[in-house]
Amino acid sequence: MNVRRSAAVVAVLAVTSGMGTGLGTGLGLGPASAAFADDTAPEASTAPSAAPSQAFPTGLYGTTDPTYDGVWRQSLTLLALDTVGEKPGAGAVDWLVGQQCANGAFAAYRADATAKCDAKTPLDTNSTAAAIQALAAVGGRDAEAGRAVRWLKDHQNEDGGWGYTAGGPSDANSTSVVIGALAAVGDAPEKQRKDGNSPYDALRSLALPCGDGETGGGSGTKDGGAFAYQPDKKGGLAANADATAAAVLGSLGEGFVVEAGRGEGKGAASFDDCAPGDAPEDLAHNGAVHLAGALTADGYLRSSLAGAEDQPDHGNTADAVVALAAAGDLDATGKPLSWLRKNYGVWAAKAGPAAYAQLVFAAHASGGDPRDFGGADLVAQLRETGPAGDVDDYSSVPHEDTAAGDEAGEGLGAGAWWGIGLGLVVVAAVVGFVLMRVGRKRPGA
């Protein structure tokens, strides 16, 4: 999840700095007027904005550069703390609200939150939808959440979904996080339609057939029941575990936080078999069947990055636990939870607050105690990443990572993965720019 999002943010920032792309990576960067709409009203937030400064932002969780994930990690942190009954400091909520543009949208991070948002502000649906879920959870921010919801509704695609940027081709992850945002404010996602299509129609178009009631599909393909991130250039669908975990939650109308026991009774069909229908609940069931089958014998999901087939993906594994619990397959959460308890330590310490939040969501959804996760207190570790905290001593967290190709966590730190994402996007940007210059234009959204 984080690598794809980082690449998407880098691409958006590249556009706003003049690199101009027509990416074939599914980021769908369209005309600037659609994705980066100028503010047409004065800033309405009542929260104080951070003064322009080179110092680290006051009120922000985490200690790494927030350029690509500031709003995302802050939102997940606030949600995770609320989930366990912890109240974040007012400064943390004010920081998030201060990042909002007057039109309701959020960018991944605005270094100068006092500056007016304009056509160069890289607004995105993921940051906006995550912020909505956080603001709805902490309470008292209905006006800000409402403006953000209106912005998302105004930028729904004709197929019913959303892309990372407004007007970009719909993808499973973005559509699902928006569904979670709509549900968080009490809106019915199925009633949010564009040209007759709801978000569930967009997700249905990205689901791979699960076969005739057989695990992995009647055709024998191991990808049956999965969701694709986006169709490829020829319209084909490729299974993606990250997109599948997100789409299972989206298809069930769930956000990041799934209450323990919520999935009970949803597994009407055996998780040894596919569900035959194409209702959202059926597709969620089939996605869970795929996720359970994609777990390794040790219980983790492998990284989907090229050349890293045997490297565990801690974040996607945690997301899969939440998805499996939401779908009702609690039995399948046992192995991944056990693996995460033994191996999350160095990964989470490097990745920061969003990683701890994902683990809190996983423990909570499965009925576990985030304060006793393999003997460790995830909540305390998350709070240590707060504005006044820094994690210098990793000795209190597990770091028993022994999976192939992984000596300590993911093998590469978060900064290295950002670099990989940036490199991939730059290559794609060059190709896309050439294609745009020779006349291939995408119709305006």
Buried (B, 14 or more C-beta within 10 A) or exposed (E): BBBBBBBBBBBBBBBBEEBBBBBBBBBBBBBBEBBBBBBEEEBEBEBBBBEEEEEEBBBBBBBBEBBBBBBBBBBBBBBBBBBBEEEBEEBBBBBBBBBBBBBBBBBBBBEEBEEEBEEEBBBBBBBBBBBBBBBBBBEEBEBBBBBBBEBBBEBBBEBBBBBBBBBBBBBBBBBBBBBBBBBBBEBEBBEBBBEEBBBBBBBBBBBBBBBEBBBBBBEEBEBBBBBBBBBEEEEEBBBBBBBBBBBBBBBBBBBBBBEBEBBEEBBEBEBEBBBEEEEBBBBBBBBBBBBBBBBBEBBBBBBBBEEBEEBBBBBBBBBBBBBBBBBBBBEBBEBBBEBBBBBBBBBBBBBBBBBBBBBBBBBBBBEBEBEEBBEBBBBEBBBBBBBEBEBEEBEBBBBEBEBEBBEBBBBBBBEEBBBBBBEBBBEBBEBBBEBBEEEEEBEEB
